[in-house]
Amino acid sequence: MMSHQYERAKVLWLGAAPQLAHQAEHAHRGLALREVELENFQHEVLDLAHSRGLVLCAMPPKVSAVTAVLDCVVHALNHGLYVVVMLADSLAHGFVQEKLEKLLPKGPARDRVHYRIGATPPEVAEIFARHDPGPAVNRELHIHKPDELLLAEAQKFLLQRAFADCDSVTLSPLTGGRSAMTVLVQATLSNSMAGPHPLPFFAKLDRAVHIVTERECYERYADSHIAWHLRPNLQPRRCIVGTDLGILVGSFVTRSESLWALILEGRAGRAITNLFEETLAGWRAPAAALQSEVGSIAPALSKVFVYRNVRKRYLQAAAGLGFVREPQAVWESFLNLPTRIWPKAPVHGDMHADNARVRGEDTIIIDLARVVLGPPSADPACMEVWIAFQMPPSQYDIDEGRWLATVKDLFAVRHVLAPPVAQPDGSLPWLRDAVLQTRRVAMASSPGVDYAITLALYLLRRAMFEPDADVPQADSARRTWAWILGCQLLEGVQTLCLEYREAA
């Protein structure tokens, strides 16, 4: 267990004075109740680092005085405190709650605010006795980082809490999501019997609701379904949620390399197979299916392709190439496909080659923020589209004409339903091999038509986002072709389904 910098045994009391019984009940539980004067109140007088709870006693005649200092609740929640608001009646409850929620962002931290009418001294004291506030902030923590890594004060504060048992941390940026900051953390512990230098951590800082969701995904889908050595392992004591931001901390996959790096070097075949057949076997095995769904696959993946979000720039670029399709009509085409029966099981939700690390024979999955239930075709389809359309690093000189010829061939409906073996002249072997290996693994568990439908959705998804700021022209062209090839693949599936109907 991570040691505390401070013993957090105080409960701060603001508002109408506590009864002697409150003092006694807190003392019985090893807690120290401390009354805070509201005259000339300043946030600095609140000893939040040593506290685990805050009482706002908005009882007459202190209702106005308490509502005047409600912004202290945000600070208390960010320090991990539990907050009890004591009220005289439901009218006061509604008034104070409305005032407080204007100051308090929506999110999981609101669950640590408890409104009580007629609360007894034992009840209030027991709430705080059962609450674990987590580590106190360590303002003395030295944070070393490269100049280009910018930390907001709120992010720095979370690191000071998550690594409160450390003298210093050294941060290195890692690839993260669109809203998250993900860093490698090399820590120096203050007082460890095993030595001052633990194995490195990863820390992900994001909106509080996203951190809570990702932690729940680890607990629900990974802890018992992915082998411990094939996923990061969270450090629960270091995972903290505030009013707006949160931090997720876990073990970093040491001595590993990105799956994307292996793909670019043309040596990823075994790693791709291991990812789907070993690492994710607990999700993808036939026995993992929770149930069989009857209906179209597209609605089950409605968040993958949102037709309203298709960027006009790609539609205009496609029109310049003589290809005109309306996003709503494309979506309606998905909805008009015949009903299918498909197994419903966990899927990663953001499966790409930077979300997998390779160490020896092991492929380790990371970033479990978007795990959902869906068809098994979703993860490999997401992976192969990402491989085919992601812009490689600048040191790889890719001929875009050769790239276009390769993806046109790979995503033609005939080659999706029957993956080719022969490699045509002029193709990009590293890209082609990785895509086809992913497709072969996928089609071992998904019928060809199901997989083609899912591939089309992920191709069209590329047109929902702005191009890469580093290479906007090239990436914009790739996203335009993803739109075109996705539409053509869907039309090929429609033709195939029509042929089946006529034959029947």
C-alpha positions as CSV (number, residue, x, y, z in Angstrom):
1,M,0.0,0.0,0.0
2,M,1.2,3.5,-0.8
3,S,2.2,5.4,2.3
4,H,0.5,8.6,3.1
5,Q,2.5,11.8,3.4
6,Y,0.0,13.0,6.0
7,E,-2.5,11.2,8.3
8,R,-5.8,12.5,7.0
9,A,-7.9,12.4,10.2
10,K,-9.5,15.9,10.2
11,V,-13.1,16.7,9.4
12,L,-13.7,20.4,8.8
13,W,-16.9,22.0,9.9
14,L,-18.3,25.2,8.4
15,G,-21.6,26.9,9.3
16,A,-23.9,26.4,12.4
17,A,-21.8,25.1,15.3
18,P,-21.6,21.3,15.8
19,Q,-23.3,19.7,18.8
20,L,-21.1,18.1,21.5
21,A,-22.4,14.8,20.3
22,H,-20.8,15.4,16.9
23,Q,-17.4,16.0,18.5
24,A,-17.8,12.8,20.6
25,E,-18.9,10.6,17.7
26,H,-16.0,11.8,15.5
27,A,-13.5,11.3,18.4
28,H,-14.8,7.7,18.9
29,R,-13.8,7.0,15.3
30,G,-10.3,8.5,15.6
31,L,-11.4,11.6,13.7
32,A,-10.8,15.2,14.8
33,L,-13.6,17.6,14.2
34,R,-12.4,21.2,13.5
35,E,-14.7,24.1,13.3
36,V,-13.8,26.8,10.8
37,E,-14.9,30.4,11.3
38,L,-16.8,32.0,8.5
39,E,-15.8,35.5,9.4
40,N,-13.4,36.8,6.8
41,F,-13.2,33.3,5.3
42,Q,-10.3,32.5,3.0
43,H,-9.7,29.2,1.3
44,E,-6.2,29.1,2.6
45,V,-7.4,28.5,6.2
46,L,-8.8,25.1,5.2
47,D,-6.2,22.4,6.0
48,L,-7.3,20.2,3.2
49,A,-4.1,18.2,3.1
50,H,-4.7,16.7,6.5
51,S,-8.5,16.3,6.1
52,R,-10.8,13.6,4.8
53,G,-14.2,15.4,5.1
54,L,-16.0,18.7,5.0
55,V,-19.3,19.5,6.7
56,L,-21.3,22.5,5.4
57,C,-23.9,23.0,8.1
58,A,-26.4,25.2,6.3
59,M,-28.8,25.4,9.2
60,P,-30.5,28.6,10.4
61,P,-29.1,31.2,10.9
62,K,-26.1,30.2,8.8
63,V,-27.7,29.5,5.5
64,S,-26.5,32.7,3.8
65,A,-23.0,32.4,5.3
66,V,-22.6,28.9,4.0
67,T,-23.9,29.6,0.5
68,A,-21.4,32.5,0.3
69,V,-18.5,30.0,0.6
70,L,-19.8,27.1,-1.5
71,D,-16.8,27.4,-3.9
72,C,-14.7,25.8,-1.2
73,V,-16.4,22.5,-2.1
74,V,-14.6,22.4,-5.4
75,H,-11.2,22.6,-3.7
76,A,-12.3,20.0,-1.1
77,L,-13.3,17.5,-3.7
78,N,-10.1,18.0,-5.7
79,H,-8.2,17.1,-2.5
80,G,-10.3,13.9,-2.1
81,L,-12.6,15.0,0.7
82,Y,-16.1,13.8,1.2
83,V,-18.6,16.6,1.6
84,V,-21.8,16.5,3.8
85,V,-24.3,19.4,3.5
86,M,-26.6,19.5,6.5
87,L,-29.9,21.2,6.0
88,A,-33.1,22.0,7.9
89,D,-35.7,21.1,5.3
90,S,-36.3,20.3,1.7
91,L,-36.7,23.9,0.7
92,A,-33.2,24.7,1.9
93,H,-32.0,21.5,0.3
94,G,-33.2,22.6,-3.1
95,F,-31.8,26.2,-2.7
96,V,-28.3,25.1,-1.6
97,Q,-28.0,22.3,-4.1
98,E,-28.9,24.6,-7.0
99,K,-26.3,27.1,-5.9
100,L,-23.6,24.5,-5.4
101,E,-24.2,22.7,-8.7
102,K,-23.7,26.0,-10.6
103,L,-20.2,26.0,-9.2
104,L,-19.5,22.3,-9.4
105,P,-18.8,20.7,-12.8
106,K,-21.0,17.8,-13.8
107,G,-19.1,14.6,-13.3
108,P,-18.2,11.7,-10.9
109,A,-17.0,14.1,-8.1
110,R,-20.6,15.0,-7.4
111,D,-21.1,11.6,-6.0
112,R,-18.9,12.7,-3.0
113,V,-21.4,15.4,-2.0
114,H,-24.1,14.1,0.3
115,Y,-27.2,16.3,1.2
116,R,-28.8,15.4,4.6
117,I,-31.8,16.6,6.4
118,G,-32.0,15.6,10.1
119,A,-28.7,13.7,10.0
120,T,-27.7,12.3,13.4
121,P,-24.1,12.7,14.9
122,P,-23.3,9.0,14.5
123,E,-24.5,9.0,10.9
124,V,-22.3,12.0,9.9
125,A,-19.2,10.6,11.7
126,E,-19.6,7.2,10.1
127,I,-19.7,8.7,6.6
128,F,-16.3,10.1,7.1
129,A,-14.9,7.1,9.0
130,R,-15.7,4.9,6.0
131,H,-14.3,7.4,3.4
132,D,-10.8,7.0,2.0
133,P,-9.6,10.4,0.7
134,G,-6.6,9.0,-1.0
135,P,-3.1,10.6,-0.9
136,A,-2.6,14.2,0.2
137,V,-1.0,16.7,-2.2
138,N,2.8,16.8,-2.0
139,R,3.6,20.4,-2.9
140,E,7.3,19.6,-2.6
141,L,7.3,17.0,-5.4
142,H,9.9,17.9,-8.0
143,I,8.5,17.4,-11.5
144,H,11.1,17.2,-14.3
145,K,9.8,17.4,-17.9
146,P,10.9,18.5,-21.4
147,D,10.1,22.1,-22.3
148,E,7.6,21.1,-25.0
149,L,5.5,19.2,-22.4
150,L,3.1,21.8,-21.0
151,L,1.4,21.1,-17.7
152,A,-1.6,23.1,-16.5
153,E,-1.8,23.8,-12.8
154,A,-4.7,21.3,-12.4
155,Q,-2.5,18.6,-14.1
156,K,0.4,19.4,-11.9
157,F,-1.8,19.1,-8.8
158,L,-3.0,15.6,-9.8
159,L,0.6,14.5,-10.3
160,Q,1.4,15.9,-6.8
161,R,-1.3,13.8,-5.3
162,A,-0.8,10.6,-7.4
163,F,2.9,10.6,-6.6
164,A,2.7,12.1,-3.1
165,D,5.1,9.4,-1.8
166,C,7.9,10.5,-4.1
167,D,10.6,13.1,-4.0
168,S,10.6,13.6,-7.7
169,V,9.2,12.4,-11.0
170,T,10.6,12.6,-14.5
171,L,7.9,12.8,-17.3
172,S,8.3,11.8,-21.0
173,P,5.4,12.3,-23.4
174,L,3.6,9.2,-24.8
175,T,1.0,8.9,-27.5
176,G,-2.4,9.6,-26.1
177,G,-6.0,10.2,-27.1
178,R,-7.4,13.4,-28.6
179,S,-8.3,14.9,-25.1
180,A,-5.8,13.0,-22.9
181,M,-2.2,13.7,-21.9
182,T,-0.3,10.4,-21.5
183,V,3.2,10.4,-20.0
184,L,5.9,7.9,-18.9
185,V,6.8,8.5,-15.3
186,Q,10.1,7.6,-13.8
187,A,9.7,8.1,-10.0
188,T,12.0,8.5,-7.1
189,L,10.3,7.2,-3.9
190,S,10.7,9.0,-0.6
191,N,10.8,6.0,1.7
192,S,10.7,2.6,0.2
193,M,12.2,-0.5,1.7
194,A,12.7,-1.9,-1.8
195,G,14.7,1.0,-3.0
196,P,14.0,4.5,-4.4
197,H,13.5,3.6,-8.0
198,P,10.4,1.6,-8.9
199,L,9.6,0.3,-12.4
200,P,8.3,3.1,-14.6
201,F,4.6,4.1,-14.6
202,F,2.3,5.5,-17.2
203,A,0.0,8.3,-16.2
204,K,-3.0,9.4,-18.2
205,L,-4.6,12.8,-17.5
206,D,-8.0,13.4,-18.9
207,R,-11.5,14.6,-18.1
208,A,-12.7,13.0,-14.9
209,V,-15.6,11.2,-16.5
210,H,-13.2,9.6,-19.1
211,I,-10.9,8.5,-16.3
212,V,-13.7,6.8,-14.4
213,T,-15.0,5.1,-17.5
214,E,-11.6,3.8,-18.4
215,R,-11.0,2.5,-14.9
216,E,-14.3,0.7,-15.0
217,C,-13.4,-0.8,-18.3
218,Y,-10.2,-2.2,-16.8
219,E,-12.1,-3.7,-13.9
220,R,-15.0,-5.1,-16.0
221,Y,-13.3,-6.3,-19.1
222,A,-9.6,-6.7,-18.5
223,D,-8.8,-7.8,-14.9
224,S,-10.4,-11.3,-15.3
225,H,-10.3,-11.6,-19.1
226,I,-6.9,-10.5,-20.3
227,A,-3.8,-12.2,-18.8
228,W,-2.0,-9.9,-16.4
229,H,1.2,-9.8,-18.5
230,L,-0.7,-8.9,-21.6
231,R,-2.1,-5.6,-20.3
232,P,-1.0,-2.7,-18.1
233,N,-1.9,-3.1,-14.4
234,L,-3.4,-0.1,-12.7
235,Q,-2.1,1.3,-9.4
236,P,-5.4,2.0,-7.6
237,R,-4.0,4.2,-4.9
238,R,-2.6,6.5,-7.6
239,C,-5.8,6.8,-9.6
240,I,-7.5,10.0,-8.6
241,V,-10.6,11.8,-9.8
242,G,-11.3,15.5,-9.2
243,T,-14.1,17.8,-10.2
244,D,-13.0,18.3,-13.8
245,L,-9.8,16.2,-14.4
246,G,-8.6,12.8,-13.3
247,I,-5.5,10.7,-13.5
248,L,-5.0,7.0,-14.2
249,V,-1.7,5.5,-13.2
250,G,-0.5,2.0,-14.0
251,S,2.6,-0.1,-14.8
252,F,4.4,0.8,-18.0
253,V,5.2,-2.0,-20.5
254,T,9.0,-2.0,-20.2
255,R,11.4,-3.3,-22.9
256,S,8.7,-3.2,-25.5
257,E,8.1,-1.5,-28.9
258,S,5.0,-0.3,-30.6
259,L,3.2,-2.6,-33.0
260,W,3.2,0.2,-35.5
261,A,7.0,0.2,-35.5
262,L,7.0,-3.5,-36.2
263,I,4.5,-3.1,-39.0
264,L,6.6,-0.4,-40.7
265,E,9.6,-2.7,-40.6
266,G,7.6,-5.6,-42.1
267,R,8.0,-7.9,-39.1
268,A,4.6,-7.7,-37.4
269,G,2.8,-10.9,-38.7
270,R,3.3,-13.0,-35.5
271,A,2.5,-10.0,-33.2
272,I,-0.8,-9.3,-35.0
273,T,-1.8,-13.0,-34.7
274,N,-0.9,-13.1,-31.0
275,L,-2.9,-9.9,-30.4
276,F,-6.2,-11.4,-31.6
277,E,-5.7,-15.1,-30.8
278,E,-3.8,-14.9,-27.5
279,T,-4.1,-11.5,-25.9
280,L,-7.8,-11.0,-26.7
281,A,-8.8,-14.7,-26.7
282,G,-11.0,-14.1,-23.6
283,W,-13.0,-11.6,-25.7
284,R,-12.9,-13.2,-29.1
285,A,-13.4,-16.9,-28.3
286,P,-16.8,-18.3,-29.3
287,A,-17.6,-18.9,-25.6
288,A,-16.9,-15.2,-24.8
289,A,-20.1,-14.1,-26.7
290,L,-22.7,-12.9,-24.2
291,Q,-25.5,-13.5,-26.7
292,S,-26.4,-13.6,-30.3
293,E,-27.9,-10.4,-31.8
294,V,-30.4,-10.4,-34.6
295,G,-30.4,-7.3,-36.8
296,S,-28.0,-5.2,-38.8
297,I,-24.4,-4.8,-37.7
298,A,-24.3,-1.1,-38.6
299,P,-26.6,0.2,-35.8
300,A,-24.6,-1.7,-33.2
301,L,-21.6,0.4,-34.4
302,S,-23.5,3.6,-34.8
303,K,-20.8,5.6,-33.0
304,V,-18.2,4.4,-35.4
305,F,-19.7,6.2,-38.4
306,V,-21.8,9.3,-37.7
307,Y,-22.9,10.5,-41.1
308,R,-23.6,14.0,-39.8
309,N,-20.0,14.4,-38.9
310,V,-18.5,13.8,-42.4
311,R,-16.3,16.8,-43.3
312,K,-17.4,18.7,-46.4
313,R,-13.8,19.0,-47.5
314,Y,-13.7,15.3,-48.3
315,L,-17.0,15.3,-50.0
316,Q,-15.9,18.2,-52.2
317,A,-12.5,16.5,-52.9
318,A,-14.3,13.2,-53.8
319,A,-16.7,15.2,-56.1
320,G,-13.6,16.6,-57.8
321,L,-12.6,13.0,-58.6
322,G,-16.1,12.4,-60.1
323,F,-17.4,10.5,-57.0
324,V,-20.6,12.0,-55.4
325,R,-22.4,10.4,-52.5
326,E,-24.5,12.0,-49.7
327,P,-23.6,10.9,-46.2
328,Q,-27.2,10.4,-45.1
329,A,-28.0,8.2,-48.2
330,V,-24.8,6.1,-47.4
331,W,-26.0,5.6,-43.8
332,E,-29.5,4.6,-45.1
333,S,-27.8,2.0,-47.3
334,F,-26.3,0.4,-44.2
335,L,-29.7,0.3,-42.5
336,N,-31.3,-1.3,-45.6
337,L,-28.9,-4.3,-45.6
338,P,-30.5,-7.7,-44.7
339,T,-30.9,-8.7,-41.1
340,R,-28.0,-10.9,-39.8
341,I,-27.2,-13.0,-36.7
342,W,-23.9,-12.1,-35.0
343,P,-22.3,-12.7,-31.6
344,K,-22.1,-9.9,-29.2
345,A,-18.9,-9.7,-27.1
346,P,-16.4,-7.1,-25.7
347,V,-14.4,-5.1,-28.3
348,H,-11.6,-2.7,-27.6
349,G,-13.3,0.2,-29.4
350,D,-10.1,2.0,-30.5
351,M,-7.9,-0.8,-31.9
352,H,-4.9,0.7,-33.7
353,A,-1.2,-0.2,-33.9
354,D,-0.1,2.5,-31.3
355,N,-2.5,0.9,-28.8
356,A,-0.5,-2.4,-28.8
357,R,3.1,-3.0,-27.5
358,V,5.2,-6.0,-28.4
359,R,7.7,-7.7,-26.1
360,G,9.2,-10.9,-27.3
361,E,6.3,-13.2,-28.2
362,D,3.8,-11.1,-26.3
363,T,1.5,-8.5,-27.7
364,I,0.3,-6.2,-24.9
365,I,-2.9,-4.2,-25.3
366,I,-3.1,-0.7,-23.8
367,D,-5.6,2.1,-23.5
368,L,-8.9,0.5,-22.6
369,A,-10.9,3.7,-22.4
370,R,-13.5,2.7,-25.0
371,V,-14.3,-1.0,-24.5
372,V,-17.9,-1.7,-25.5
373,L,-20.0,-4.7,-26.5
374,G,-20.2,-5.4,-30.2
375,P,-19.4,-7.7,-33.1
376,P,-16.0,-9.4,-33.1
377,S,-15.3,-8.0,-36.6
378,A,-15.0,-4.5,-35.1
379,D,-11.4,-4.6,-33.6
380,P,-9.6,-6.1,-36.6
381,A,-11.5,-3.9,-39.0
382,C,-10.5,-0.8,-37.0
383,M,-6.9,-2.1,-37.0
384,E,-6.5,-2.7,-40.7
385,V,-8.1,0.5,-41.7
386,W,-5.8,2.4,-39.4
387,I,-2.7,0.5,-40.7
388,A,-3.7,1.3,-44.3
389,F,-4.6,5.0,-43.9
390,Q,-2.4,6.2,-41.1
391,M,0.3,8.6,-42.2
392,P,3.7,7.0,-41.4
393,P,6.4,9.0,-39.6
394,S,8.3,11.5,-41.9
395,Q,11.4,9.4,-42.2
396,Y,9.4,6.9,-44.2
397,D,9.3,8.2,-47.8
398,I,6.0,6.7,-49.1
399,D,5.1,7.2,-52.7
400,E,1.4,8.2,-52.5
401,G,0.7,6.8,-56.0
402,R,1.9,3.4,-54.9
403,W,0.0,3.7,-51.7
404,L,-3.2,4.5,-53.6
405,A,-2.8,1.5,-55.9
406,T,-2.3,-0.7,-52.9
407,V,-5.3,0.4,-50.9
408,K,-7.6,0.3,-53.9
409,D,-6.6,-3.3,-54.5
410,L,-6.8,-4.3,-50.8
411,F,-10.3,-2.8,-50.2
412,A,-12.0,-3.9,-53.4
413,V,-14.9,-6.0,-52.4
414,R,-13.6,-9.2,-54.1
415,H,-10.4,-9.0,-52.1
416,V,-12.2,-8.3,-48.8
417,L,-14.4,-11.4,-49.2
418,A,-11.5,-13.5,-50.5
419,P,-8.2,-12.1,-49.3
420,P,-5.5,-12.4,-52.1
421,V,-2.3,-14.3,-51.6
422,A,-0.3,-13.1,-54.6
423,Q,1.4,-9.7,-54.2
424,P,1.0,-7.4,-57.2
425,D,4.0,-5.5,-58.5
426,G,4.5,-2.1,-57.0
427,S,2.6,-2.7,-53.8
428,L,3.9,-1.7,-50.4
429,P,4.8,-5.1,-48.8
430,W,4.8,-4.0,-45.2
431,L,1.4,-2.4,-45.5
432,R,-0.1,-5.2,-47.5
433,D,1.3,-8.0,-45.2
434,A,0.0,-6.3,-42.1
435,V,-3.5,-5.7,-43.5
436,L,-3.9,-9.2,-44.9
437,Q,-2.6,-10.8,-41.7
438,T,-5.2,-8.8,-39.7
439,R,-7.9,-9.8,-42.2
440,R,-7.1,-13.5,-42.2
441,V,-7.3,-13.5,-38.4
442,A,-10.6,-11.6,-38.5
443,M,-12.2,-13.9,-41.0
444,A,-11.5,-16.9,-39.0
445,S,-14.3,-15.7,-36.6
446,S,-16.4,-13.4,-38.8
447,P,-18.3,-14.2,-42.0
448,G,-17.0,-12.3,-45.0
449,V,-20.0,-10.2,-45.5
450,D,-20.1,-9.2,-41.8
451,Y,-16.5,-8.2,-42.0
452,A,-17.0,-6.2,-45.3
453,I,-19.8,-4.2,-43.7
454,T,-17.7,-3.4,-40.6
455,L,-14.7,-2.5,-42.8
456,A,-16.9,-0.1,-44.7
457,L,-17.9,1.6,-41.5
458,Y,-14.3,2.1,-40.4
459,L,-13.3,3.4,-43.8
460,L,-16.0,6.0,-43.8
461,R,-15.1,7.0,-40.2
462,R,-11.8,8.5,-41.5
463,A,-13.9,11.2,-43.2
464,M,-15.3,12.4,-39.8
465,F,-12.1,14.0,-38.7
466,E,-9.8,16.8,-39.8
467,P,-6.5,15.9,-41.4
468,D,-3.2,15.5,-39.5
469,A,-1.9,19.0,-38.9
470,D,1.7,17.9,-39.7
471,V,0.8,16.6,-43.2
472,P,-2.6,18.1,-44.0
473,Q,-2.5,17.8,-47.7
474,A,-1.4,14.1,-47.9
475,D,-3.7,13.1,-45.0
476,S,-6.6,14.9,-46.5
477,A,-6.1,12.9,-49.7
478,R,-6.0,9.7,-47.8
479,R,-9.2,10.5,-45.9
480,T,-10.9,11.4,-49.1
481,W,-10.0,8.0,-50.6
482,A,-11.1,6.3,-47.4
483,W,-14.5,7.8,-48.0
484,I,-14.6,6.7,-51.6
485,L,-13.4,3.2,-50.9
486,G,-15.8,2.8,-48.0
487,C,-18.7,3.8,-50.2
488,Q,-17.6,1.4,-52.9
489,L,-17.2,-1.4,-50.5
490,L,-20.7,-0.9,-49.2
491,E,-22.1,-0.8,-52.7
492,G,-20.3,-4.1,-53.4
493,V,-21.9,-5.7,-50.4
494,Q,-25.3,-4.4,-51.5
495,T,-24.8,-5.9,-54.9
496,L,-23.8,-9.2,-53.4
497,C,-26.8,-9.3,-51.1
498,L,-29.1,-8.5,-54.1
499,E,-27.6,-11.4,-56.0
500,Y,-28.3,-13.7,-53.1
501,R,-31.9,-12.6,-52.9
502,E,-32.4,-13.1,-56.7
503,A,-30.8,-16.5,-56.5
504,A,-33.2,-17.5,-53.7
